[in-house]
Amino acid sequence: MPAADENVGPAQGLVTSPPPGVPSGGMKPAEKQYEFRPNENKIIGQLASKMHFVGLYLLAMGLIVITIGVIVLHGGPIISGALTCVVGLWTQRASVSFRHVVRTEGRDISHLMDALDDLRKLYSFQYWLFILGLVLSVAGLGAAWMGYVNLVG
């Protein structure tokens, strides 16, 4: 039996009551969502913790690099620092959503989807940066090959 099917039982893991702190009076019937088990929450929690640290670290490093760029009046570090900050912020946002999976009940799938959406944005951003880098590299090599740019001093 596949691993995903092991967690599904007759009503096991499904939560139908509203999340804590939300009044049930005016709320529509809650959509049944899978509730992760303690061992699954442990894995997700560890991921959230590591992502939280990495996100904050990237954000701090990005701000330091931006500050250096401003001090030396150079655009390269400012752009690089800003890109690092964006990656740090998306990583941080995803970590918060993963942490909500562990700390709340009744909305695990919604929080998981929020985290995955932030990761999708992060990796789409990196994907397009890499595509841009490849295009510029090929264009630079083409310009050098055609003699428009001299690569040797």
N, C-alpha and C positions, 0 to 999 in steps of 0.2 A: 504494500500500500504506500503511495507517495507520502512524503513527510507532511505536506499541507493538509492531507485528508485525516491525519492522525489527530488533529486538533478540533475536528468537527464532530460533535455529538448531537443527540436529539435537541437539547437546548443549551448544551454546554458552551460556555464562552460568549453567549449572546446576552446583551443587556438591553432591556426594554424600558427601564425606569430613567427619568431625566437625570442629567449630571448633577452632582452635589451643588447646592446653592441656587439651583434654577427651580422656580416654582412650577409645579405640574399643572396648576389651574388653567392657564390660557395657552398652554403648550400643545401643539399638535402631537398625535401619537409618535413617539420616538421611533426612528428607523432602527431596526435591530442591527447592531454592530458586533463584530468579533471582539472579545476582550482577551488580550494577551495574558498568558500564564506567567507566574512569577519567574520562571527560568528564562522565558522570552523577554520579559520586562528587564531582567538583569542585563541581557545582551544589548538591548536597545538603550538602556540607561548608561552602560559603559560607552557605547558609541556616542551618545549625547554629551557625555562628560568630555571625551577626547575632542569632539568637534567644537565644544564650547571653548576649550583652551586654544585650539588652533585658530578659531575665528577671532578671539580676542588678541592673540599674538599677531596675526596678520594685520588686523586693524591697527594695532599699536605700531608695528613696523612700517605700515603704509603712512601713518601720520608722521613718523620720524623722518621718513624719506621725503615726504612733501615739505616738511620744515627745512630740511637740508637744501632742497631745490629752491625754496624761497630765499634762504640765506645767501646762496651762491648765485641767485638769479639765473637759473637754468631750467628750461622746460622739461628736459628728459626725466629728472627725478620727480618732478611734480606729476607728470603723466604716469610714470611707473608706480609712484606711491598711491595715486588715485585708483589705479587698477587693482593694486594689492588691497586697498580698503574695500573695494567692491566685493572682491573674493572673500575677504574676512567677514563682511556684513552678511553675505548670503550663507556662508558657513555657519555663522552665529545664529541666523534666523532658523536654519534647518535644525540646529541643535536644540533650540527652544521648542520646536514642534515635536522632536523626538522625546524631549524631556516631558512634554505634556502627555505623550502616549503612556509613559510610566506613572505619572503622578495623578492622572485623572481616570475616571471610570465612565464608560458609556460612549466615548467618542474616539476610541483607539484608531479606527480606520480613518476617520476624518483628520485626526492629527497626523497620522502616518502619510496621508495624501498631501497635507500641507508641507510636510518635510520633504517629500519626494518632489513636489512642485518647486520648492526652493533649490533642491539639488539639480533639477532639470534646468532651471534658469542659470545656475552657476556653471554647469557643464556646457550649456549652449553658448554662454558668454566665452568660456575658454575655447570651445570648438571654433567659434568665429574668429577669435584672436589668432589661433593657430592657422586657420585658413588664410587670414590676412598675412601672417608671417610667411607662409609658404609662397603665396602669390608675389609678395615683395622680394623674397629671396630669388625666385625664378626670374622675375623681372630684372633684378640686379645682376644675376649671372648672365642673362641674355644681353643686357646692356654692355657688360664687360666683354662678352664674347664678340659682340659686334663692334667693339672698339670705342663705344661712347664713354666708357669709364676705364681708367687705368688702375688696375689693382696692384701693380708693382710700383713702389715709390719712385 
